[in-house]
């Protein structure tokens, strides 16, 4: 294209076009940042599950065999394979249209009027699950192996929240009781910690009493020993200056059956204490709001994540609490306020070491040792539960954590706690807990679960140590992340620099492996002494192209129009020494331009070397090519001219044809033959005039010739007057084309003995070849012979196959006078010490601790190791030490399972008495209810027994005795009885009037479950509306609810403790009801 294409509008905005990389502050490039694993990098390791129309994957739990993942989403239940999250079973559990319409009529949206799964608990082979069911909660008991098989369906009131925005937690105990902490009514203004199912009576916290619960947000619950612990945050009732949220730990006794007359159907052992998580200093900085917890039962440690208030600057911290510190706070004094105008003051604890003991006799038999009046007044503990360390284990500003999970990892030198923290923008931070009390934590990496700028809050976080995997519940899918990703690091420096306790460099295999994958711990290198840092070098990348815009260009005197677009190197811009963007920053298209000729090419070579020929040159209309309406080029694109007009061609020289092949130089054994040609019209024809080829390549026949015997000639050897004579002849043998070429080869000699008297002539009898070998004829040839073998040499190895050798020499005799050499090898080898070398045994790693052999009463768990790393072999030493370790567990006493023995029965006709007892547990497990239900014994007769015999008595004496009790005595006894009865009646009346108001405050409302399992729940809720009097509701509950609650049991055949924590609100509105 002639001229220069000038973009007019580009010149006008030249300042915008010039893209200059901003100078990066040197201090910013020197800062230390933690490594970030992008969504693209973690993608190959992720396993994900999605389902059409399924959202809110907020509930995750595992089957007892830890082979399946059970997931609760909105309107769906799923069973997934743990290995790859492949679907096993999907069950839709939605709301019916009638329930949805009732929900819409209450002003709720379509999104809210769905069935959000909020309770998902595994007990044995059953799955207990509850859903909001469009603000009409319902619970079902299903088979874990087939979720469509429903064994029971009951109301979800007080077991599951009405609204999907309300926080809740629930757990199942080994005895089959369900402990739930949730809102019990439609608007969420009646929060309660409620126990139902099982064999114990239903209990709850006091209703509408802010000193018990004050607008709580429940976080988690755990079954530990004699207590059930609940963790939540609530408005601090003891704080006098404004509204402040405190985090709490509360507990109740599992054997609590409520009070009598006072605190009836209400917890008598409910206590709560504040959890402190703060930065120390002259003015501490408090993280007041608990968001999530994780319990390590082996170490009695509870990890909790705390944040600042949602309206303040975002900040989060991780604090670790010891169970003994929580128990110490509950054993200390209470914080009590006499009335609303009084100050909160400490009050001594009447039961400083309360362990849920019960009263064995009297009016309060079977109640806990705690006084009912104390239980009503003293709820809040004075002492604050302090964390293990004064400084939080991990802190981060401008970030809010929502979930926590902890894994205990065996490093090369120590056990390390790895904390996984879920953020509100869809990442998981992997933190190494402090290795020492004075040391700090390390942020090892941050995993992005979404592409850039697409993050969303994480709904659930579960860690399965046996599978080394982290399971994450999100809004639209479930993800599985392996905890060990050592192959991610390709080099030793990357492996060691990651500071990952899961990984180390195997110096034998030359790759990054986990401790279990390494061949030897002594050859496994790991470092956890420092915190990893992120490479801040950022290569520049282009941003998106701008829209196409019109622009103009000039071509000499012609002006044309084009379309132009640009892009900038700012996504991101190069930083800290990163590469600049590669590629064009501007694109031009659809320019209207006229065609132009390219320059003429050079003239081509002449078409002939002599005589008249022609040459050609060309050009094309492509400088530029006409486009978008431009004119084409004018003129020819090809020119020709003559050449070599005056150069005459010389006479034509050429080869004649090849002549015949000449005679072969050999008749056999390979010869050569040739053929020839001549050059006509000159001597300079190109090429050779002679050509050769092999001939008669077949081998020649073998020729053999023998000469005649020579005449006998005497030999200078005499024997007994006679002499010897000899003669010769020669034999030649070869493959030759000409027999005349044979030469003399092998010589043969014959000898004879001639007597001197000539009587016997000459004879060859008795002569042998040994005659000359004895030295009497030195010209005779001597063939070589081997000496004896030497002894075997020492073996090259002591075991596992070595080599030894022995030798012999060709000197017995040596070959002489053309004799033949010895045949065979002079050196011989042999394998030796073929038995393998001894191998000393080495212990393998300890296996994980097994499950406890008993749920109560004292059991044990164990771990084993084997002498197989390697096993002793071929006489090697065995491993020293124990192959099994055991430890005690679940030492708390088991609850009594038998009733008292009945009285002995009357003797039957066979002379036997019988007594019986009953198992008070519906579904005993383990050693519960072991033994017989009846006992029998032979009847026992008293040897001193005297049959009844009538005895004659004096009538006068009998009459005298009757006369001693007269009318006066009867009147006195009657008056005394009347006065005593009036006094007792007055005392009872006064007692009832005195405690009537206190009994009124302790009155509770319990949810009413339907008598038949398939009866509509709505009908019973409407019954509650008919009772305005609290006393009427209380009487209704006593007469109708408790028996039904006991009938709606959950299968107590449970193999372990099950927990369920539900988090559903976003962090910007979780305090709203």
HUFENCOR-V314756 format. One record per residue. N is the residue number from 1. PHI is phi in whole degrees, -180 to 180 (none if undefined). OMEGA is omega in whole degrees, -180 to 180 (none if undefined). NEAR is the number of other ideal C-beta (glycine too) atoms within 8 Angstrom. Layout:
# HUFENCOR-V314756
n-><N N>
phi-><PHI PHI>
omega-><OMEGA OMEGA>
near-><NEAR NEAR>
This chain:
# HUFENCOR-V314756
n-><1 2 3 4 5 6 7 8 9 10 11 12 13 14 15 16 17 18 19 20 21 22 23 24 25 26 27 28 29 30 31 32 33 34 35 36 37 38 39 40 41 42 43 44 45 46 47 48 49 50 51 52 53 54 55 56 57 58 59 60 61 62 63 64 65 66 67 68 69 70 71 72 73 74 75 76 77 78 79 80 81 82 83 84 85 86 87 88 89 90 91 92 93 94 95 96 97 98 99 100 101 102 103 104 105 106 107 108 109 110 111 112 113 114 115 116 117 118 119 120 121 122 123 124 125 126 127 128 129 130 131 132 133 134 135 136 137 138 139 140 141 142 143 144 145 146 147 148 149 150 151 152 153 154 155 156 157 158 159 160 161 162 163 164 165 166 167 168 169 170 171 172 173 174 175 176 177 178 179 180 181 182 183 184 185 186 187 188 189 190 191 192 193 194 195 196 197 198 199 200 201 202 203 204 205 206 207 208 209 210 211 212 213 214 215 216 217 218 219 220 221 222 223 224 225 226 227 228 229 230 231 232 233 234 235 236 237 238 239 240 241 242 243 244 245 246 247 248 249 250 251 252 253 254 255 256 257 258 259 260 261 262 263 264 265 266 267 268 269 270 271 272 273 274 275 276 277 278 279 280 281 282 283 284 285 286 287 288 289 290 291 292 293 294 295 296 297 298 299 300 301 302 303 304 305 306 307 308 309 310 311 312 313 314 315 316 317 318 319 320 321 322 323 324 325 326 327 328 329 330 331 332 333 334 335 336 337 338 339 340 341 342 343 344 345 346 347 348 349 350 351 352 353 354 355 356 357 358 359 360 361 362 363 364 365 366 367 368 369 370 371 372 373 374 375 376 377 378 379 380 381 382 383 384 385 386 387 388 389 390 391 392 393 394 395 396 397 398 399 400 401 402 403 404 405 406 407 408 409 410 411 412 413 414 415 416 417 418 419 420 421 422 423 424 425 426 427 428 429 430 431 432 433 434 435 436 437 438 439 440 441 442 443 444 445 446 447 448 449 450 451 452 453 454 455 456 457 458 459 460 461 462 463 464 465 466 467 468 469 470 471 472 473 474 475 476 477 478 479 480 481 482 483 484 485 486 487 488 489 490 491 492 493 494 495 496 497 498 499 500 501 502 503 504 505 506 507 508 509 510 511 512 513 514 515 516 517 518 519 520 521 522 523 524 525 526 527 528 529 530 531 532 533 534 535 536 537 538 539 540 541 542 543 544 545 546 547 548 549 550 551 552 553 554 555 556 557 558 559 560 561 562 563 564 565 566 567 568 569 570 571 572 573 574 575 576 577 578 579 580 581 582 583 584 585 586 587 588 589 590 591 592 593 594 595 596 597 598 599 600 601 602 603 604 605 606 607 608 609 610 611 612 613 614 615 616 617 618 619 620 621 622 623 624 625 626 627 628 629 630 631 632 633 634 635 636 637 638 639 640 641 642 643 644 645 646 647 648 649 650 651 652 653 654 655 656 657 658 659 660 661 662 663 664 665 666 667 668 669 670 671 672 673 674 675 676 677 678 679 680 681 682 683 684 685 686 687 688 689 690 691 692 693 694 695 696 697 698 699 700 701 702 703 704 705 706 707 708 709 710 711 712 713 714 715 716 717 718 719 720 721 722 723 724 725 726 727 728 729 730 731 732 733 734 735 736 737 738 739 740 741 742 743 744 745 746 747 748 749 750 751 752 753 754 755 756 757 758 759 760 761 762 763 764 765 766 767 768 769 770 771 772 773 774 775 776 777 778 779 780 781 782 783 784 785 786 787 788 789 790 791 792 793 794 795 796 797 798 799 800 801 802 803 804 805 806 807 808 809 810 811 812 813 814 815 816 817 818 819 820 821 822 823 824 825 826 827 828 829 830 831 832 833 834 835 836 837 838 839 840 841 842 843 844 845 846 847 848 849 850 851 852 853 854 855 856 857 858 859 860 861 862 863 864 865 866 867 868 869 870 871 872 873 874 875 876 877 878 879 880 881 882 883 884 885 886 887 888 889 890 891 892 893 894 895 896 897 898 899 900 901 902 903 904 905 906 907 908 909 910 911 912 913 914 915 916 917 918 919 920 921 922 923 924 925 926 927 928 929 930 931 932 933 934 935 936 937 938 939 940 941 942 943 944 945 946 947 948 949 950 951 952 953 954 955 956 957 958 959 960 961 962 963 964 965 966 967 968 969 970 971 972 973 974 975 976 977 978 979 980 981 982 983 984 985 986 987 988 989 990 991 992 993 994 995 996 997 998 999 1000 1001 1002 1003 1004 1005 1006 1007 1008 1009 1010 1011 1012 1013 1014 1015 1016 1017 1018 1019 1020 1021 1022 1023 1024 1025 1026 1027 1028 1029 1030 1031 1032 1033 1034 1035 1036 1037 1038 1039 1040 1041 1042 1043 1044 1045 1046 1047 1048 1049 1050 1051 1052 1053 1054 1055 1056 1057 1058 1059 1060 1061 1062 1063 1064 1065 1066 1067 1068 1069 1070 1071 1072 1073>
phi-><none -76 85 -116 -79 -113 -91 -65 -69 -69 -66 -69 -121 -63 -62 -71 -70 -74 -96 -114 -63 -65 -70 -86 -61 -61 -66 -67 -74 -91 -73 -100 -124 -76 -66 -123 -94 -71 -61 -67 -75 -82 -53 -63 -93 -77 -122 -128 -129 -130 -140 -64 69 -101 -138 60 -83 -99 -119 -130 -153 -119 -74 -59 -81 54 -115 -130 -111 -102 -123 -113 -124 -69 70 -143 -124 -131 -117 -124 -72 -67 -66 -131 60 -75 -77 -100 -153 -128 -128 -87 -135 -102 -102 -79 -65 -64 -65 -66 -63 -64 -68 -62 -68 -91 89 -93 -82 -64 -66 -75 -85 -128 -102 -89 -73 -125 -131 -145 -125 -103 -135 65 -99 -117 -123 -99 -139 -131 -135 -68 52 55 64 -134 -60 -143 -126 -132 -117 -117 -76 -69 -84 -151 -69 -78 -87 -101 -92 -158 -140 -134 -67 -94 -63 69 -118 -144 -68 -75 -99 -68 -87 -88 -78 -157 -149 -155 -151 -112 -91 -66 -85 95 -82 -102 -106 -131 -123 -164 -85 -99 -131 -61 -79 79 -100 -121 -75 -158 -103 -127 -114 -148 63 66 -104 -86 -67 -70 -136 -149 -75 -61 -86 54 -123 -68 -73 -85 -138 -126 51 -81 -118 -75 -114 -158 -151 -143 -98 -131 62 -83 -118 -114 -101 -127 -121 -159 -124 -155 -68 -75 -73 -85 -88 -89 -105 76 -91 -136 -99 -117 -94 -128 -122 -121 -148 -136 -80 -72 -96 -68 -118 86 -101 -124 69 -112 57 -70 60 -131 -59 -106 -120 -74 -141 -142 -139 -81 -99 -105 -138 -153 -83 -72 159 -62 -122 -61 -103 -98 -102 -88 -108 -73 -113 -161 -136 -145 -106 -105 -65 -66 -111 54 -115 -123 -89 -133 -110 -124 -131 -80 -62 -64 -91 -105 -65 -68 -161 -138 -150 -115 -121 -115 -118 -90 -62 -67 -67 -66 -64 -63 -65 -72 -85 -86 -72 -92 -110 -130 -120 -65 -150 -66 -97 -90 -84 -82 -127 -71 -136 -59 -83 -66 -124 -68 -130 -73 -127 67 -69 -121 -85 -92 -154 91 -64 -99 -60 75 -79 -71 -68 -76 -65 -66 -67 -65 -64 -80 -93 -99 -116 -93 -84 -75 -79 -99 -74 -97 -72 -63 -117 -68 -101 -54 -62 -155 -136 -153 -92 58 -153 -124 -92 -120 -142 -140 -144 -129 -123 -101 -115 -86 -85 -70 -119 -162 -83 -125 -94 -107 -105 -107 -117 -91 -99 -82 -116 86 -124 -123 -99 -102 -121 -91 -64 -57 -78 -146 -56 -89 -86 -101 -87 -129 -85 -75 -166 -127 -100 -92 -93 -136 -60 -59 65 -125 -68 -150 -63 -86 -91 -156 -143 -130 -116 -117 -66 -65 -103 49 -142 -116 -110 -121 -96 -122 -65 -118 -163 -113 -125 -120 -121 -69 -76 -107 -129 -67 -65 -64 -97 -90 -118 -64 -62 -68 -67 -73 -67 -67 56 -89 -64 -75 -124 -157 -95 -84 -74 -87 -82 59 -156 -84 -135 -82 -63 -68 -84 -73 -77 -154 -66 -68 -105 -114 -106 -148 -136 -133 -87 -128 -100 -71 -124 -96 -72 -87 -65 -124 -79 -72 -137 -70 -84 -71 -67 -73 -63 -66 -131 -67 -150 -117 -144 -115 -131 69 -91 -91 -119 -125 -114 -142 -115 -129 -148 -134 -147 -116 -90 -141 -131 -92 -77 -63 -137 52 86 -73 -73 -71 -67 -109 126 -72 -93 -140 -125 -121 -144 57 -81 -82 -146 -84 -73 -141 -74 -78 -61 -63 -74 -67 -65 -71 -58 -62 -70 -130 -88 -152 80 -71 -136 -147 -121 -134 -137 -137 -152 -132 -88 -137 -129 -93 -76 -64 -140 50 93 -73 -79 -84 -76 -108 123 -89 -103 -147 -132 -129 -152 -79 -151 58 -68 -108 -102 -77 -84 -68 -58 -79 -98 -154 -85 -80 -70 -68 -79 -70 -72 -77 -67 -69 -75 -145 -81 -158 78 96 -134 -132 -133 -130 -142 -135 -147 -127 -96 -93 65 154 -97 -111 -68 -75 117 -102 -97 -128 -133 -118 -155 -72 -151 45 -85 -67 -66 -74 -71 -74 -113 -139 -135 -125 -80 -68 -65 -77 -63 -69 -126 -70 -114 -73 -138 -119 -151 56 87 -92 -146 -109 -130 -143 -144 -131 -157 -124 -126 -122 -146 -167 -101 -133 -74 -125 -62 -70 -85 -66 -123 -65 -123 -76 -108 -122 -121 -124 -129 -145 -110 -118 -73 -80 -86 73 -79 -102 71 -108 -142 -99 -68 84 -89 -138 -67 -72 -61 -77 -66 -71 103 -81 -140 -68 -80 -77 -71 -124 -81 -77 -142 -76 -82 -72 -66 -76 -69 -66 -74 -68 -66 -72 -138 -82 -160 59 68 -113 -132 -133 -142 -145 -129 -148 -125 -86 -138 -132 -94 -77 -67 -135 53 83 -67 -75 -75 -69 -100 109 -78 -95 -132 -129 -115 -150 -72 -148 47 -80 -68 -64 -73 -63 -120 -80 -75 -133 -68 -81 -69 -64 -75 -61 -63 -76 -70 -65 -75 -145 -83 -163 78 94 -126 -148 -128 -141 -139 -131 -146 -128 -87 -133 -130 -93 -80 -65 -151 55 86 -73 -72 -80 -73 -100 118 -88 -99 -139 -123 -126 -147 -78 -156 48 -81 -67 -67 -77 -66 -62 -112 -102 -81 -70 -65 -76 -69 -66 -75 -68 -64 -89 -66 -91 74 -128 -108 -133 -135 -139 -146 -126 -83 -84 -98 -68 -132 -67 -130 60 -90 -68 57 -88 117 -93 -88 -134 -135 -136 -153 -68 -66 -106 -109 -75 -68 -95 -69 -118 -57 -68 -130 -70 -119 -76 -124 -74 -68 -69 -66 -63 -67 -66 -65 -65 -73 -71 -102 -111 -65 -59 -62 -64 -66 -63 -66 -65 -63 -61 -65 -65 -62 -64 -65 -64 -61 -64 -63 -63 -65 -64 -63 -62 -62 -67 -66 -67 -104 -64 -65 -65 -66 -64 -67 -88 -65 -127 -116 -110 -69 -100 -91 -67 -66 -77 -68 -105 -79 -63 -74 -62 -61 -75 -67 -66 -62 -64 -68 -77 -105 -87 -79 -63 -64 -64 -65 -62 -64 -62 -64 -63 -82 -118 -80 -64 -63 -68 -60 -70 -76 -87 -81 -109 -54 -81 -76 -113 -91 -167 -93 -120 -124 -145 -120 -116 -127 -132 -87 -72 -69 -90 -150 -75 -90 -92 -102>
omega-><-179 -180 -179 178 -176 179 -172 -177 179 177 -178 180 -175 180 178 -176 -176 -178 -179 179 179 180 -178 178 -177 -180 178 180 -180 -177 -179 177 -179 177 178 176 -176 179 178 -179 -179 -176 -179 -178 -175 167 -174 174 175 178 -179 178 -180 178 177 177 -171 -176 179 174 -175 175 -177 179 179 175 -177 173 178 -173 174 178 180 177 -177 167 -178 167 -175 172 -180 -172 -174 -179 175 -173 173 -178 176 -179 176 -178 -178 -180 175 -175 -179 179 179 180 177 178 178 -178 178 175 -180 -177 179 179 -178 -176 175 179 178 179 -178 176 -179 -173 178 176 -177 179 -178 176 177 -176 180 178 -179 173 178 178 171 -169 -179 -180 178 176 -172 171 -178 -179 179 -173 177 -179 -177 -179 -175 176 -178 179 178 180 -177 176 -177 179 175 -174 175 180 -177 175 179 174 -179 175 175 178 179 178 177 179 176 175 -178 175 -173 174 -173 -177 -175 -179 179 -179 -180 177 -178 166 -165 174 179 -178 180 -175 180 -178 178 179 177 173 -178 -175 176 178 -174 178 175 179 -176 -179 -175 167 -175 -175 -174 178 -177 176 -174 176 -178 -172 166 -176 177 178 -177 172 -176 174 -175 -179 -179 180 -172 -173 176 -178 179 179 175 175 -174 165 -180 178 173 177 -180 179 179 178 180 -180 176 -174 178 -177 177 -177 -180 179 173 -177 -178 176 179 -180 180 174 -179 172 -173 170 -178 179 179 172 -175 174 -172 167 -167 -168 177 -178 -176 177 174 -174 172 -174 -179 -177 -177 179 177 176 178 175 -176 179 172 179 -176 -179 -179 178 -176 175 -178 179 176 177 -178 -179 175 -180 179 177 177 179 179 178 180 177 -178 -177 177 171 -170 176 -175 176 -173 -180 -178 176 176 -176 177 179 -177 -179 179 179 -171 180 -174 -179 175 175 -177 178 -174 -175 176 -177 -178 -180 -180 174 179 -177 -176 179 -175 178 176 -179 180 -176 -170 -178 -173 178 -179 -178 180 179 -179 179 -178 179 -178 178 178 -179 178 179 176 178 178 179 176 177 -178 -178 -180 172 -174 176 177 -172 174 175 -179 -175 -175 172 -177 176 178 -177 176 -175 177 -180 -179 177 168 174 177 -180 -179 -173 172 -179 179 -180 179 -178 -178 -178 179 177 -179 172 -173 -180 176 -175 178 -178 -179 171 -175 177 178 -175 177 -178 176 -174 -177 -179 -180 179 178 -174 -177 178 -179 -177 177 -179 -173 175 -178 -177 -173 179 174 -179 175 -179 176 179 -178 179 -174 -180 178 -179 -174 -176 180 -179 178 -179 -179 -179 179 179 -176 -180 178 -167 174 -177 177 -176 177 -178 178 176 -179 -176 170 -179 -180 -178 -176 -180 -179 -180 179 179 -178 -174 -178 177 176 -174 -178 178 180 178 -177 175 -175 178 -178 175 -180 176 179 171 -178 176 174 177 176 179 178 175 -177 176 179 178 -174 179 -177 178 180 179 -180 169 -177 171 -177 174 -176 178 -175 -178 -2 173 179 -179 173 177 179 -178 172 178 177 180 -178 176 -178 174 179 -177 173 176 175 -178 178 178 178 -179 168 175 176 173 174 177 179 175 179 -177 178 176 176 -175 -175 173 178 177 -176 167 -173 171 -178 180 -177 -178 1 173 179 -178 172 173 178 -176 180 -180 179 178 -178 177 -178 176 179 175 179 177 179 -179 -174 179 -178 -179 176 177 -175 175 -179 177 170 178 180 175 180 178 179 -178 -179 -178 179 -180 179 178 176 177 -179 173 -174 171 -169 174 -177 -180 180 176 176 -178 -169 175 -179 177 -177 179 -180 178 -177 173 178 -180 179 -175 178 -180 179 177 -178 179 180 179 178 179 174 175 174 174 178 178 -178 178 -175 177 178 -177 178 177 177 178 -180 176 179 176 -174 164 -173 179 177 -179 -179 174 -177 178 -177 179 -179 -179 179 177 -178 -178 -173 179 178 -176 172 179 176 -179 -180 178 -176 -179 177 -178 -176 -179 180 -176 176 -179 177 179 178 -180 -180 -177 -179 -178 -179 176 -180 176 -171 -178 -178 -180 180 177 -180 178 -176 169 178 178 173 176 179 178 178 -178 -177 -180 -180 -179 177 171 171 -178 170 -177 173 -172 170 -174 179 -179 -176 0 172 177 -180 174 178 179 -177 176 179 178 178 -177 176 -179 -176 -177 -179 176 -179 180 -175 -180 180 177 178 179 177 -179 178 -180 169 178 176 174 175 177 179 176 -180 -176 179 179 179 176 178 175 177 170 -172 170 -174 171 -176 -180 -173 -173 3 176 177 -178 174 175 180 -178 176 179 177 179 -178 176 -180 173 180 177 -179 178 178 -177 180 -178 179 175 -179 -176 180 170 178 177 174 176 178 180 175 178 176 -175 -180 178 -178 174 -176 169 -172 174 -177 174 -176 177 -180 -179 -180 178 176 -177 180 178 175 -178 -176 177 180 174 178 178 176 179 -179 179 -180 -179 -180 -177 179 179 -180 -180 178 -178 179 179 -178 -180 -180 178 -179 -180 179 179 179 -179 -178 179 -174 -175 180 179 -179 -179 -179 180 -180 178 180 -180 -179 -180 -180 179 179 179 180 179 178 -180 179 -180 179 -180 -179 -180 -178 -176 -179 -179 178 178 179 180 -177 -178 -177 176 180 176 -179 176 -179 179 171 -175 -176 180 -178 -179 -175 -178 -178 176 178 178 -179 -179 -178 -175 178 -178 177 179 178 179 179 178 179 179 -178 -174 -172 -169 -166 177 180 179 180 177 -179 -177 170 -175 -178 178 -176 -179 -178 180 -176 -179 174 177 -178 176 -175 -178 171 -172 -179 180 -174 -179 -177 174 none>
near-><8 6 7 3 10 7 13 9 10 11 8 6 8 8 5 5 10 6 8 4 9 5 4 8 6 6 6 10 11 5 7 5 8 11 11 9 9 8 10 6 7 13 7 4 8 9 7 9 12 7 10 4 6 12 8 10 17 14 16 14 11 12 9 8 5 9 6 11 13 16 14 14 15 10 11 14 14 15 12 14 11 13 5 6 12 8 10 8 9 9 9 6 10 7 13 6 6 6 11 11 8 11 14 10 6 8 4 9 5 6 5 11 12 13 12 11 16 17 18 12 15 14 14 10 5 13 13 15 14 14 16 15 11 14 13 13 16 13 15 12 12 15 10 11 4 7 11 7 7 8 7 8 9 11 13 14 11 11 15 17 14 12 11 11 7 13 13 14 17 18 15 14 13 11 12 18 14 15 15 15 15 17 14 12 8 6 5 12 7 10 13 13 14 15 13 12 9 13 11 11 9 12 13 16 13 11 10 5 9 8 8 9 11 10 9 11 10 14 14 12 15 11 11 9 4 8 10 13 11 15 16 15 12 12 10 10 8 8 9 3 4 4 5 9 12 12 15 14 14 13 13 14 10 13 10 12 8 12 12 9 6 12 12 12 13 13 13 13 13 13 11 11 15 11 16 10 13 9 9 6 6 2 4 7 7 7 14 11 12 15 13 16 13 10 10 11 6 6 6 8 11 14 15 17 16 16 14 11 8 10 3 6 6 10 12 16 15 18 14 13 14 10 10 7 12 14 8 9 13 11 9 10 10 12 12 11 11 4 5 4 3 8 4 8 8 8 10 6 11 7 8 7 5 12 5 12 6 9 10 4 4 5 4 8 8 6 11 12 7 11 6 13 7 10 14 10 7 10 9 14 13 9 9 8 13 6 13 7 9 5 6 14 15 12 9 11 7 6 10 10 17 13 13 16 11 13 10 12 10 7 11 8 3 5 7 13 10 16 16 15 14 13 13 11 7 13 11 15 13 12 15 14 13 10 8 5 5 4 6 4 11 10 12 14 13 12 11 14 13 9 7 7 4 7 9 9 10 16 11 13 15 11 12 12 8 6 7 8 11 14 15 14 14 13 8 7 8 15 11 14 13 9 11 8 9 14 6 8 10 5 6 8 6 10 13 12 7 12 14 8 11 10 14 15 12 15 7 7 7 5 7 14 13 10 12 5 7 13 6 7 7 4 10 14 11 11 7 9 4 6 9 12 8 9 4 10 8 10 7 14 8 10 8 5 7 7 5 6 9 7 13 11 15 10 13 6 3 7 6 13 8 14 11 15 11 10 11 9 15 8 9 8 10 13 12 9 6 10 7 8 10 4 5 4 11 11 8 11 8 7 13 10 13 8 13 11 11 8 6 7 7 5 6 7 4 9 7 9 5 8 8 7 10 9 13 9 11 9 9 8 12 8 10 9 6 11 10 8 4 11 5 7 9 3 5 4 9 7 8 6 7 8 11 12 6 4 7 6 7 6 5 6 10 8 10 7 5 6 6 4 7 6 4 9 7 10 7 10 12 8 11 9 12 10 11 9 10 7 13 9 7 8 4 6 10 3 5 4 8 7 8 6 8 6 12 10 6 6 6 11 6 7 12 7 9 7 7 4 7 7 5 8 8 7 10 3 8 7 8 4 7 10 11 13 12 11 11 10 11 11 11 13 8 8 8 10 8 5 7 4 8 9 5 6 7 6 7 8 7 9 11 12 13 10 11 7 6 6 5 6 7 9 8 8 4 5 8 5 6 6 11 10 8 6 5 6 9 6 5 10 7 11 7 13 7 10 7 6 7 6 5 7 7 4 10 7 9 6 10 9 7 12 10 12 10 12 9 10 8 13 7 8 8 7 11 8 8 4 10 6 7 9 4 5 4 8 7 8 6 9 6 11 10 6 6 8 7 10 11 7 13 8 11 8 9 7 7 7 7 8 5 10 6 10 10 12 10 8 12 10 12 10 11 9 10 8 13 7 9 8 8 11 9 9 4 10 6 7 9 3 5 4 9 7 8 6 8 6 8 10 6 8 5 11 8 5 10 10 6 5 6 6 4 6 8 4 7 9 3 4 7 10 12 10 11 9 10 7 10 8 11 6 8 9 9 8 6 11 8 4 5 4 7 8 8 6 8 6 8 5 5 5 4 4 6 5 4 4 5 4 4 3 6 5 6 6 8 9 8 8 7 7 7 6 6 7 5 6 8 9 8 8 8 8 8 8 8 8 8 8 8 8 8 8 8 8 8 8 8 8 8 8 7 6 10 8 6 9 11 9 9 13 11 12 11 12 8 15 11 14 5 5 8 5 9 6 11 8 9 13 10 8 10 10 6 5 9 3 6 8 8 9 12 13 8 12 14 9 6 9 14 12 7 12 13 9 6 11 11 13 11 15 9 15 6 8 10 11 12 12 10 13 13 12 10 7 11 5 9 10 7 6 8>
